[in-house]
Amino acid sequence: MFVKCKICDGKGYFVPRGWNGVSFHCSTCHGTGGFDVPDGKDLCPKCNGSGQIAEISEFGFGIEASCKICSGTGFVDKTAE
């Protein structure tokens, strides 16, 4: 099932507030506009499906790290409703 990216609203790019006419490639969905979610899975609520989260390193720098909730897959098991 294809699920629209929450970060770019399914466009594959976003325009930051105040940057009229300048768009940036969506790093969450890698420009695809969404995700093919496997049966029995949901998008990870922590990383929104990207599999990566921003963290602060021990030296104070921002780094990309694998999401610990989904183990970097971008998906979690579907919860019973």
SULVEN-V256337 format. One record per residue. N is the residue number from 1. RES is the residue in one letter. PHI is phi in whole degrees, 0 to 359 (999 if undefined). BURIAL is I if it has 16 or more other ideal C-beta (glycine too) atoms within 10 Angstrom, else O. Layout:
# SULVEN-V256337
N_RES_PHI_BURIAL, N_RES_PHI_BURIAL
This chain:
# SULVEN-V256337
1_M_999_O, 2_F_274_O, 3_V_242_I, 4_K_295_O, 5_C_294_I, 6_K_284_O, 7_I_285_O, 8_C_256_I, 9_D_60_O, 10_G_82_O, 11_K_273_I, 12_G_89_I, 13_Y_210_O, 14_F_218_I, 15_V_244_O, 16_P_298_O, 17_R_304_O, 18_G_88_O, 19_W_251_O, 20_N_308_O, 21_G_82_O, 22_V_248_O, 23_S_243_O, 24_F_236_O, 25_H_301_O, 26_C_285_I, 27_S_282_O, 28_T_287_I, 29_C_261_I, 30_H_58_O, 31_G_81_O, 32_T_275_O, 33_G_89_I, 34_G_175_I, 35_F_222_I, 36_D_274_O, 37_V_270_I, 38_P_297_O, 39_D_303_O, 40_G_81_O, 41_K_237_I, 42_D_232_I, 43_L_296_I, 44_C_294_I, 45_P_289_O, 46_K_279_O, 47_C_254_I, 48_N_58_I, 49_G_96_I, 50_S_282_I, 51_G_82_I, 52_Q_233_I, 53_I_227_I, 54_A_273_O, 55_E_228_O, 56_I_261_O, 57_S_287_O, 58_E_296_O, 59_F_264_O, 60_G_90_O, 61_F_267_O, 62_G_282_O, 63_I_225_O, 64_E_269_O, 65_A_226_O, 66_S_297_O, 67_C_292_I, 68_K_283_O, 69_I_291_O, 70_C_252_I, 71_S_58_O, 72_G_83_O, 73_T_275_O, 74_G_90_I, 75_F_231_I, 76_V_234_I, 77_D_299_O, 78_K_295_O, 79_T_275_O, 80_A_293_O, 81_E_252_O
